[in-house]
Amino acid sequence: MRRSAIVVLVVCAALAAAACARHPSSLVSPLPSLPAFAAESTSVDTIAPGLVHRSYWAARGPWAIQLLDVDRSACWSLVALKAGGQAVGRERTSELVRWYADTSGRQSLRERPPGGGINADFFTFTPAGVPIGPHVSAGRVIAGPGTRPALAFDSSGAPFIGTFTAAGFAVVGGDSFPVAAWNQRRLAGLALFDRGWGAATDSATGAIEVVVARVAASRASPGVHDSAESARAVVAVGTVAAIDTFTAGVAVPADGIVLVLGREAPAEQRRRLAAIQPGTPGRWAVRLEPFLPREAVGGFPVLLRDSVPALDLDSAGGAAFGPVRHPRTAVGIAASGRRLLLVTVDGRQHPYSDGMTLRELAEFFLELGVPTAINLDGGGSTTLVVRGPSGALRIANRPSDREGERPVANALVVVGGCR
């Protein structure tokens, strides 16, 4: 992992400690037991107060289900970890959780190691490991949103499922351009890339790339977030360092940005941007709407809202995705956001476990009394890691790839816990 990811860890550790101060476990009533799920085999293991690992095997699938039952009021929270600490990069879920465990030990959190974690968003293979949806760690946007929904957490750790958008502007030489994407590619619009993406932009045929090095910061601008707490942020000011139209990517300045206008953007917009000369002054700002979460990962699709299954469960992702049984990873929200259920369903391993359709997955949550849920990346990516009685981390499910656990883009890690 990179040094930038360590910053994420320190902030998240502070948030977990603050949560414990607000919600001492001795003052919070236990969550009610989950309703029984009809299964031939059930096991329950309490990892720590407020964190329970449940396993089910149901012959009617057959389904092998792993579940982490998280009580937020017992000081547990979810942290989004990105492989490599930047948009490009893949790592196994178990390694991301172990990395957090090893690093948190150096931060004097040995008494509160991570309780486990799951794989998170769908991702691209070229470039490798870029999430399809947003990834935000400790308020830092590593990958911006697309059109899919996300699972997000505000500064208090409260969960939110919804769609985010990137909004902003770049003014170069007095000419203003709307920003359509943040650390995500766009063929027909202007995307802004900073070091959250990585050291260099990806290759892009027919794109116009404008490198702007930051030299100063101007007055605060309303509506542009610089943290989860603030609705005002500094507008960055810089100078154009280079204009590039080659297919290879360009280096992203450590203190600046690269503006990338896709090949399908309007011809007039491309002409204006291509006419800019090095040395031209510029300024820019970008934000997420409706708010900047503290942590966020993308998912697809939303399974349930207010106990009502989504209308597109049988069509989402096409005929080979929603209505077909696959290994699945998902997160459910219950008890007004106090309870989080991290779920994996193994698949492609008959007669052990066939996987679930999206509708079967939604019905599973309903059987447990969970009103809101979102599907995450599944298939060979599906992985759930738990902390065992000895404190060692282990993979609780059986990933379906023949090669074993698959490297993924990002993970959600359960951290905190009251002492």
N, C-alpha and C positions, 0 to 999 in steps of 0.2 A: 504494500500500500504506500501511497505517497504522503509526504509531509502535510499536504493540504487536508487530507482525510483526518489527520490527527487533530486538527483544529475542530473538526466536526465532533470528534469524540469528547473533547474537553467541554464544549458547550453543552452537549447532551448530558454529560455527567452532572453538570451544574443544574440543569433542568430537573434531572431525576432527584437530586438532593433537595431542590426547592419544593418539588411535589411532595416529598416525605414530610417536609416542614408544614405544608398546608393540610395534609391528610394523614396524621398519625394513625397507624392501623388500629390502635386500641380504641379510637373514637369512631370508627366506621363499622357499621353492621355488615356481617358477611353477605355476599351475594346469595340469593336463593339457588338451590341445586338446579342443574339443568334437567329438563324433562327427560325421561328415559327414551332411548332410541332402540327400536326393536332390532336386536342383534344376537347372534348365537354366542358371541364372545365379547366381553367388555372388561377393560382394565382401567384403573384410576390411580395415578401417582401424583401426590402433592410434591411439587418441586420445592416450593417455598410458600409462605403465606400469600395468598392472592394469585398463585400461579399453579395451575393443575394441568397435567398431561393426561389425556383420555385417548384410549384406543378402542376401536370397534371393528368386528368382523361380522358381516351380514351375508348369509348365504343367498338372499334374494337378489343380490347384485350379479355375481358376488362382489362385495366391496370391502376393501381394507382401508379404514379411515383413521387418520391421526389428527388430534385436535389439541391445541394449546388454549386453555381457558384463562384469560388475562383479566384481572380485576384492577382497573386503573386507580381506584381509590386506595389500593394497597401499595401505591407508589410505583407501580409498573408503567412503563411507557414504551412506545415503539420508535425506533430510530431507523432512518433510511440510510443504508450504506451503499455507495457506488463503487464497483470494482475499479481500482486504480485511482479513485478520487477525482475522476474526470469522466466526461460523457463517453469517450471511447475506451473500451476495456471490458474484459470478462474474467470472472473468477467463480469458483464453486461456492455455493451457499455456506457449506460447512467451514470453508476457509475464511469467508467474511465474518462469520460469527466467532470463529477462533481468533481472528485478528483482533476483534473488539475485546475479547476476553483477555488476550495477552497484553494489549495496550492499556486496558483499564486497570490491570494489576499495577502497572507502573504509575498510574494516577491515583494510587491509594484507594482503590475500590474493590479490594480483594473480598471484602465482606458482602459485596453486592455484585457478583459476576452476572453476565447475561444469562437469562433463563432459557434462551433458544431463539429460533428464527425461521423464516421461510423465504423461498425465492419470491421475487416480486414481478416486475413488468416484462412484457414481451420486448424483444430487441432485434436489432438488425445484425446480420452477419457480415455485411460490407457497408460501412466500416463496422468492425466487430464490437458488439456490446452497447451500441447506442440505444437507449430506451425509446420505445415508440411514444410514450407519454412523458410527462414531466418527472424530473427527479430533483428534489430539494432536500438538502442536508443542512441542518442548523441554520435555516434561513438563506442558504446560499444556493442559487439556481445553477445546477450543473447541466441539466437538460430542460429545455422549455417544453410547453405543452403542444400537443397536436390537436386532433379533433376528439380523441377518446377521453373518457372520464378518468378521474384519479381518486385515490385514497389519500387524504391529507390530514394533518394534525396542526392545530394552531399552537400558540405559545404556551397555552395551559395544558396541551396534550389532548384536547377534545377532538374527536374524529369528525371528518367531513367527507362526503362522497359527492363529487360534482365535476363539472368541466371548467378548466381554466383557459385563459387566453393571455397571450403576450401583447402588450400595447406600448408604444413609445414612438420616438422620432429621432432622426439624425438630420442636423442642419450642417451642410457643407458648402462653404463659400456663399452663404446666403440663400441656398436652395434647400428646401425642406423635403425630406423623404419619410413616409410612414414606415415604421418597423412592424413587420408582420410575424416575425418569429425570433425566438431567443435560443441560441444554441440548438437549433433544429433547422434542417435544410428546407428550402422552399423553392420550387421551380418557377412559380409565377409571382413571387414577391421578394421583398428585401428582408434578409435575415441578418441578425446581429450575433456575432460570435465573440466571446471573451475567453479568458483562460479556464473558465469552468468547462468549456468544451475540450480543451487540450492545448498542446503546444502548436498545432497547425491545423488548418482547415482541411477538409477532405477534398479529393479531386472532384472537379465539377466542370463538365463539358459545357461550353457556351456561357459560363457565368462571368460576371464582372466583379472583381474583388478589390475593395478599397481598404487599405491598411491605415488606421488612424492611431497615432501614438498619443497617449494622454500626457498633457503638460500641466494641467491645473484643474481646479474645481470651482464652479461658479456657485451662485446663491441657491438656496433650497428651492425646489420646484414642487408645487402642490400636486398631490396625486401620484407621485412616483415613490415607491417603497424602497427604503434601504434596510429595513429590518421588519420582523413580524409585528413590532410594536408601533412603527411609525408609518404615517401616510405621506411623509415628506422625505425627499432625498436630494443628495447633491447631484447636479447635472455635470457630467464630466466634460471637460474641454480639452481639445487636442489639436494636432496638426496632421494632415494627410502625409503619410510617409511613402506610399507607393500605390500604383494602380496596376492590377494584374488581370490579364484575360487568358492566361494559359490554363491548360486543363489540370495541371498539378496544383495542389493546395499551397497556401502561403503560411508563413509563421504568424502566430497570434502574439502581438506584443504583450509582455507581462503586465504592462500598465495601460493597455489600450484595447482596441477592438478591431475586428475585420467586418466590414459590411459586404455581404454577398448578395448580389442581385441575380436571380435565376434566369435561365435562358428563355423561359416562357413569360417573363415580365413584359409589360407594355413597351413597345419600341421607343416611345418618347421618354419614358423613365430610364431606359437603358442608354439612350443618347445623352441625356443630362448627366448621368453618373459617369459615363465614360469620358465626358469632356472635362472632368475635374483634374486639376494639376497638383503634383506633389508640392507641399508647402502651404496648401490652402487650409485655413483654419476650419475647425469643425467642433460641434458639440452634440451630445447625445444623452438620451435617457430611455430606460425601458423598465417596465413593471409587469407583474402578474395581476390579473383580475379574476375573481372578485377580491382577492386578498393574497398576500404573500404568506404561505404556510411555513411553519417551522420545519416540518418534514412532509414529504410527499413522494408517492410513486404512482405510476400509471397502471391502469387495469382495463379489462374489457371482457364482457359488458357488465353493467349493473345488473345484479340478479333479482334483488328485492328492494322495494321502497314501501315502508309502512305496511309490511306483510303482504304486499301485492306483487306477484311475479311480473317481471318486465315483459312487454308485449313481443319482443323480438328474440326470445330465448330459443326458438326453433329455427331462426334464420340468421342470427348474429354470426358473423364470420364465414358464412357460406354453408353449403350443404354438408361439407365434410367436417365442420367444426361444432356448431351448436347442438344439432340433433344426434351426433355420434358420440359414443362413449370414449372418453380419453382420460388419462391421468389429469387431475385438476388441483389447482391451488386457489384458495379464496379466503376472504376475511369477512366475518360477520360482526355487526354492531348491535348490541342489545342493552337493556337497562339504561336507556337515555344516554348512551355513550359511555357508561361506566364499564361495561363488559365488552371485551374484544375476543373473538374466536378466530384463531388462525388454523386453517383446515387444509389438509392434503388428502386426496383420494388416489390411491395407486391404481394403475390401469395397464392394459396390454399384457396381462400376466395371468391368463386363465389357467386353472380354476381358482387361483388365489384372489385375483381382483381384476375386474374388467374395466374399471373406470366409470365415470358418470357422464350423462348428457348434461347440458346446462340446466334443463328443467329438473332433472333428478337432483342436481346440486342445490337448486333453489328449494326444492321440496325437503331436502335434508335439513337445511337451515330452519324451515318452517316447523319441522318436527321438534326442533330444539327450542322453539319459541323465539327465534331471532328474526326481527322485522326488516333488517336492512343488511345487504351483503353485496360484495363486488367480486367478480372473478379476476384472477391474476393469470400470469403465464402458467401453462400446464405442460402436458406431454412429458418429454424427457427432462424438462426443467424442474418438474415438481419435486420439492425437497423440503422436509421439515427436520430441523435440528433441535434437540432438547438437551438439557443438563441432567445427567443421571445422579443417583444417590451419592456417588463418590465425588461429584463435582465435575466429572469429565463430560465433555460434549460428545454427542453421538447422533448419527442420522437415524431417525425413528421410523421412516418409511422405507420403501424399496423403489428407488428410482428405476425407470423403465429402460433407459438406454443400456445396450449391451456393454458399453465401455464403462458403465457406472455413472456416478454423479456428473451432471453436465455443468460446465462453466456458464454462468449467467451474467446478466448486466448488473443486477442489484439485488438487495435483500432487505427485508424488514427484521430487525433484531429487537427482542424483548429485553429491556434494560431497567435497572432501578431496583425497587424492592425495599421495604422498610427494614431497618435493623432492629 
